[in-house]
């Protein structure tokens, strides 16, 4: 596995674990939530930008995606 893939995986793990901690959810539930909202592919696609930020900014990014998708689904 190359370094970029390992780093992408690190961002995913940090996002899942920290989101779970912040929202008092099991990691498995966070994975399901992220899957529902397409968060993991977005993290991977935006790796180029996200890896230059603090690791926890990836969690904020994930929270924004979930919130935006939730708002769209309730208003649409």
C-alpha positions as CSV (number, residue, x, y, z in Angstrom):
1,X,0.0,0.0,0.0
2,X,1.4,3.4,-0.9
3,X,1.8,6.3,1.4
4,X,-1.1,8.3,0.0
5,X,-3.5,5.3,0.5
6,X,-2.3,4.8,4.1
7,X,-2.8,8.5,4.7
8,X,-6.3,8.4,3.2
9,X,-7.1,5.5,5.4
10,X,-5.8,7.4,8.5
11,X,-8.1,10.3,7.6
12,X,-11.0,7.9,7.4
13,X,-10.2,6.2,10.7
14,X,-9.7,9.5,12.5
15,X,-13.0,10.8,11.0
16,X,-15.0,7.8,12.1
17,X,-13.4,7.5,15.6
18,X,-13.6,11.2,16.4
19,X,-17.2,11.6,15.0
20,X,-18.2,8.6,17.2
21,X,-16.6,10.3,20.2
22,X,-18.1,13.7,19.6
23,X,-21.6,12.3,19.0
24,X,-21.4,9.4,21.5
25,X,-22.1,6.8,18.8
26,X,-20.6,3.4,18.2
27,X,-18.0,3.4,15.3
28,X,-20.2,0.9,13.4
29,X,-23.1,3.3,13.5
30,X,-20.9,6.1,12.2
31,X,-19.7,3.9,9.4
32,X,-23.4,3.3,8.4
33,X,-24.1,7.0,8.7
34,X,-21.1,7.9,6.6
35,X,-22.1,5.3,4.0
36,X,-25.6,6.7,3.8
37,X,-24.3,10.2,3.2
38,X,-21.3,9.3,1.0
39,X,-18.8,10.7,3.4
40,X,-16.0,8.2,2.9
41,X,-15.6,8.7,-0.8
42,X,-15.7,12.5,-0.3
43,X,-12.9,12.2,2.3
44,X,-10.9,10.2,-0.2
45,X,-11.6,12.5,-3.1
46,X,-10.7,15.6,-1.0
47,X,-7.5,14.0,0.5
48,X,-5.3,16.5,-1.4
49,X,-6.9,19.4,0.6
50,X,-7.8,17.6,3.8
51,X,-4.3,16.2,4.5
52,X,-2.9,19.7,4.7
53,X,-5.3,20.5,7.6
54,X,-5.4,19.4,11.2
55,X,-6.7,15.8,11.3
56,X,-9.8,16.9,13.2
57,X,-10.8,19.2,10.3
58,X,-11.7,16.0,8.5
59,X,-14.3,15.3,11.2
60,X,-15.7,18.8,10.8
61,X,-15.9,18.2,7.0
62,X,-17.8,14.9,7.7
63,X,-20.1,16.7,10.1
64,X,-20.8,19.3,7.5
65,X,-21.6,16.7,4.8
66,X,-24.0,14.8,7.1
67,X,-25.7,18.0,8.2
68,X,-26.1,19.3,4.7
69,X,-27.4,16.0,3.4
70,X,-29.8,15.8,6.3
71,X,-31.1,19.3,5.7
72,X,-31.6,18.6,2.0
73,X,-33.5,15.4,2.6
74,X,-35.8,17.0,5.2
75,X,-36.5,20.1,3.0
76,X,-36.8,18.4,-0.3
